[in-house]
Amino acid sequence: MNARVEAGRVRVRRATEADIAVLAEHRVALRIDEHGLPLEARRLARDATVATYAELIATGEFLAWIGERDGAVAGSVCAWLRRMLPIEDGRRPLDARVQAMYILPAQRRSGLGTALMNALLDVMRELGVRRVYLHPSDAGRRFYPAFGFSPSDEMELILASKESL
């Protein structure tokens, strides 16, 4: 399950505990891009993400991939695995939520996101994951259908204030 993909000068590898800081930085960068995370909240968000990722990676509930171009980190993607409640036959299917797909701005539209998503989906298939879901950014709404993602019938209710998200 240590997926590696190389296309040209792009390399995708499974993230390790040594990559947690960069994964957290990418999540904070995504929050800045998507939600305008205020400057004063960034350090706290990064530190909390580092602690949470370390905990989840240690349990095996959280998998991540690093995309590199010419030996430098250029993007990442994560998947949070969740064992669901039993279904009719008693099985507890495994679902995964894609978390924090982030590509450095200079690397966007270079094929790196595609390589990262292919690596993630290959491993999800190997694990027997039943369903992979995500909440795309506006740009992601154009990106994810190429992998078979489609809008679903889920709805959500945000109970927290926008400022606390």
N, C-alpha and C positions, 0 to 999 in steps of 0.2 A: 504494500500500500504506500510505498514511498515513491509516489508518482513523480516522474521527471519528464519534462517535455523540452526539446530544444528545437527552435525554428530560427534559422539564421543566427543572429547574435542574441536571441532570447532564450533564457533558461528559466524553467519553472521547477521549483523544488518544494518539498514539504517543509513547512516552518518547524522550528524546534523552540525549546525554551529560550535559547539564545536570541531568538527573533522577536520576543514579546515586546520589547521597547519599540521596535520599528512598527509592529502591528498596531500598537497603541497610538503611535504618532499618526499613522494612516487613518485610524478611526477618528482622531481629533481633527485631522485635516478635512475629512469627509463631513464632520459636524460643522466645521467652519463654512465649507462650500454650500452645504444644504440648509443650514439653520442659522448661520451667522453667529456661531458660538462666540460669546464675548471674550475678550482678551483675559479678563480676570478669572474666567472659569476654565481656561485651557489647562493650566497645570493640574488643578484638581481632577478634571476629566481624564487627563493622561494618567495620573497616578492611580486613580480608581480603576481605569481600564487595565493597566499593568497588573494590578492585584487580581482582578477578576479573570483575566486571560490566564494568568499563572495557575489559578485554582482550577479553571475549567480544562485547561490543557492537561494538567496532572491527572484528572479523572478520566480523560479520554472523551469527554463530551464535546470538545471543541477542537476542530482541525483547521489548519491554515496552510496557505501556500504563499510563497514569495516568488515574484517575477523579477528576474534580473535581465538587464541589457548591458552588454559589454562589462559584466562583472559587478555592476552597481545595482542596488535595489531600485526598482522602478515601479513596483506595484505589489498589491497583495489582495487576497480574498480569504474569507473565513467561512466555516460552516459550523453551526451549533446543532449537535445531534440531540434528539429527544425521543425517548421511548414512550410511545403513546399508550393510552389505556387499552385494555383488552377489547378486541372486536369479537364478532359473533362466534368465531371458532376458538376463542381463548388466546390467540396470538396477540402479542404486543408489538405492532409494527414500529419501525424506526423511521422517523421523519427528520428532515434537516432544514434549517433556515440559513440562507446565505446572509452573511453579515459583513458589512464594511468592505465591499469591493472598491478598491481605490487604486487609481493609476496616477502617477505624477503627471501634472499638466503637459509637460514637454513630451511625454511618452504616449499620450492618448491617440487613438486611431492608428496605432502602429501594429496591432495584432496581439499585443501583450494581454489585453483583457480577454480575448478569445482563448489564448493559450491557458490563462489562469482558470477560466470557467471550464474548459475541457478537462483540465487536470482534476478539478473539484468533482465534476460530474462522473468522471471515470471511477474515482474512489467511492463516490456515493453508490454507484452501480455495484462495485465489488462488495460493499458492505450490505447490500440488499435493502437500501433505503427505499421506502415506498413512495415518498413525496418530498420534493425539494421546493421550498417556497421562499419568497423574498418580498420586500417592499421597495420597488425600484425608485430611483431618482427620475426626474423628467428625462434625462439623457438615457437612463437605463430602460425606459419604456420602449425605446427604439432598438436597444441592444439585445435584450433577453429573448425576444421571440425567435431569433435565429437558432436558439438552443432547444426550442420546443416549449418555452414558458408561454402561458396564456393567462389573461385576466381570470380571476376566480370569483366565486360568489361570496367571499368573506367580506365582512363588514367590521368596522372597529369603532370603539367609543373611547376617546381620550379623556380620562378622568383628571389628569394633572393639568396644571396651567401650562401654556406654551412656554413660559419662561423657565419652568422646571424641566422641560424636555431638553 
